[in-house]
Amino acid sequence: MSPEEAFGFILKSARSKKGLSQEQLALNCDLDRTFISMLERGQRQPSLTSILAISTSLEIPANELIRQTLEIMDESYKT
């Protein structure tokens, strides 16, 4: 699994747990909804600024989002 796909999986999961739509998250982060959609589908790579905005909105530390992304990637390499 690529880093983009892994981050997208983590992002979608965290957003869903918070009960936010892509549009709500995008508004909270001052990002476009289409960008959030592309991140979740692994079609775009987030910048540091985007990661920080997303982590603030989701109330999850940025390092936790990265840690979970790396964990998913490690699991996919093992299989």
MARBAPA-665040 format. One record per residue (C-alpha): residue in three letters; x, y, z. Coordinates in Angstrom, 3 decimals, padded with zeros to 6 digits. Example, Ala and Ser with C-alpha at 12.3 -4.5 7.8 and 13.67 -1.06 7.14 Angstrom:
<fivos>
 residu        X        Y        Z
    ALA  012.300 -004.500  007.800
    SER  013.670 -001.060  007.140
</fivos>
This chain:
<fivos>
 residu        X        Y        Z
    MET  000.000  000.000  000.000
    SER  001.346  003.410 -000.943
    PRO  001.727  006.205  001.628
    GLU -001.079  008.109 -000.121
    GLU -003.462  005.154  000.084
    ALA -002.584  004.470  003.718
    PHE -003.060  008.111  004.729
    GLY -006.362  008.165  002.845
    PHE -007.591  005.117  004.719
    ILE -006.648  006.667  008.083
    LEU -008.175  010.016  007.134
    LYS -011.493  008.536  006.034
    SER -011.697  006.383  009.146
    ALA -010.938  009.293  011.493
    ARG -013.367  011.611  009.689
    SER -016.141  009.020  009.857
    LYS -015.541  008.419  013.570
    LYS -015.976  012.160  014.168
    GLY -019.216  012.109  012.178
    LEU -017.978  014.721  009.726
    SER -018.742  014.876  006.028
    GLN -015.932  015.598  003.602
    GLU -017.421  019.045  003.132
    GLN -017.518  019.771  006.877
    LEU -013.915  018.664  007.300
    ALA -012.828  020.717  004.303
    LEU -014.536  023.830  005.668
    ASN -012.949  023.322  009.093
    CYS -009.518  023.005  007.453
    ASP -009.975  025.735  004.843
    LEU -009.427  023.131  002.109
    ASP -011.505  022.090 -000.894
    ARG -013.879  019.164 -000.500
    THR -012.471  017.656 -003.687
    PHE -008.989  017.733 -002.141
    ILE -010.271  015.820  000.914
    SER -011.921  013.310 -001.429
    MET -008.717  012.874 -003.405
    LEU -006.712  012.415 -000.197
    GLU -009.121  009.737  001.004
    ARG -008.848  007.895 -002.324
    GLY -005.050  008.051 -002.248
    GLN -004.897  010.261 -005.325
    ARG -003.151  013.216 -003.680
    GLN -000.382  013.609 -001.167
    PRO -001.015  016.003  001.726
    SER  001.368  018.830  002.531
    LEU  002.570  019.397  006.067
    THR  000.203  022.370  006.283
    SER -002.730  020.164  005.239
    ILE -001.807  017.444  007.730
    LEU -001.636  019.995  010.536
    ALA -005.000  021.543  009.593
    ILE -006.641  018.120  009.322
    SER -005.198  016.937  012.622
    THR -006.443  020.065  014.389
    SER -009.922  019.661  012.946
    LEU -010.087  015.962  013.831
    GLU -008.537  016.595  017.261
    ILE -005.887  013.963  016.575
    PRO -002.207  014.881  016.908
    ALA -000.455  015.029  013.538
    ASN  002.156  012.529  014.701
    GLU -000.660  010.080  015.492
    LEU -002.036  010.355  011.950
    ILE  001.457  009.666  010.597
    ARG  002.034  006.798  013.048
    GLN -001.219  005.139  012.003
    THR -000.345  005.643  008.340
    LEU  003.030  003.959  008.838
    GLU  001.380  001.123  010.758
    ILE -001.043  000.433  007.890
    MET  001.825  000.503  005.415
    ASP  003.875 -001.926  007.533
    GLU  000.924 -004.311  007.778
    SER  000.417 -004.266  004.014
    TYR  004.090 -005.098  003.399
    LYS  003.859 -008.109  005.709
    THR  001.065 -009.710  003.669
</fivos>
